[in-house]
């Protein structure tokens, strides 16, 4: 059980590292959350629990992906100077 919790935390933190827009981050977070929730639910041996875990994980991962998207991105001009723009 401790391994499952550690893997879940690691996958959710990696899902928030995407450098794309809010939709992409929501999809990545939802996918990772669904996979993690299904794996944890399947460990119980019950199919219903696996489906519930996948649904809850997808919802949580999608919301985390949306709300952790940065509002300003950093770009660099041809001289290497940073500038900020709206993502």
C-alpha positions in Angstrom: 0.0 0.0 0.0 2.9 2.4 0.8 4.3 1.7 -2.7 0.9 2.6 -4.3 0.7 5.9 -2.4 4.3 6.8 -3.3 3.7 6.0 -7.0 0.5 8.0 -7.0 2.2 11.0 -5.5 5.0 10.8 -8.0 2.7 10.5 -11.0 0.6 13.4 -9.9 3.6 15.6 -9.4 4.9 14.6 -12.8 1.5 15.4 -14.4 1.8 19.0 -13.2 5.1 19.5 -15.0 3.7 19.8 -18.5 4.7 23.1 -20.3 1.6 23.3 -22.4 -1.8 25.1 -22.1 -4.5 24.4 -19.5 -6.3 21.9 -21.7 -3.2 19.8 -22.3 -2.3 19.9 -18.6 -5.9 18.8 -17.7 -5.7 15.9 -20.1 -2.3 14.7 -18.9 -3.4 15.1 -15.2 -6.6 13.3 -15.9 -4.9 10.5 -17.7 -2.3 10.0 -15.0 -5.0 10.2 -12.3 -7.2 7.7 -14.0 -4.4 5.2 -14.5 -3.2 5.6 -10.9 -6.7 5.4 -9.5 -7.5 2.2 -11.5 -4.2 0.6 -10.4 -4.9 1.3 -6.8 -8.5 0.2 -7.1 -7.5 -3.0 -8.9 -5.2 -3.8 -6.0 -8.3 -4.4 -3.9 -9.5 -7.1 -6.3 -12.9 -5.5 -7.0 -13.8 -4.3 -10.5 -16.1 -1.7 -9.2 -13.4 -0.2 -7.0 -11.1 0.0 -9.9 -13.7 1.9 -12.0 -14.4 4.2 -9.0 -10.7 4.8 -8.5 -10.2 5.6 -12.2 -13.1 8.1 -12.1 -12.0 9.8 -9.0 -8.3 9.9 -10.1 -9.3 11.3 -13.5 -11.3 14.1 -11.9 -8.7 15.0 -9.3 -5.8 14.8 -11.8 -7.7 17.0 -14.3 -8.5 19.6 -11.7 -4.9 19.7 -10.5 -3.7 20.0 -14.1 -6.0 23.0 -14.7 -5.2 24.9 -11.5 -1.5 24.4 -11.6 -1.1 25.9 -15.1 1.2 29.0 -15.0 -0.4 32.2 -16.2 2.8 33.7 -17.6 5.3 31.8 -19.7 8.9 32.7 -20.3 10.4 33.0 -23.8 13.8 34.0 -25.0 14.6 36.4 -27.9 17.5 35.7 -30.3 19.9 37.5 -28.0 19.0 35.2 -25.1 17.1 37.8 -23.1 14.0 36.5 -21.3 10.6 38.0 -21.9 7.2 37.0 -20.5 4.0 36.4 -22.4 0.5 35.1 -21.5 0.2 31.4 -22.0 
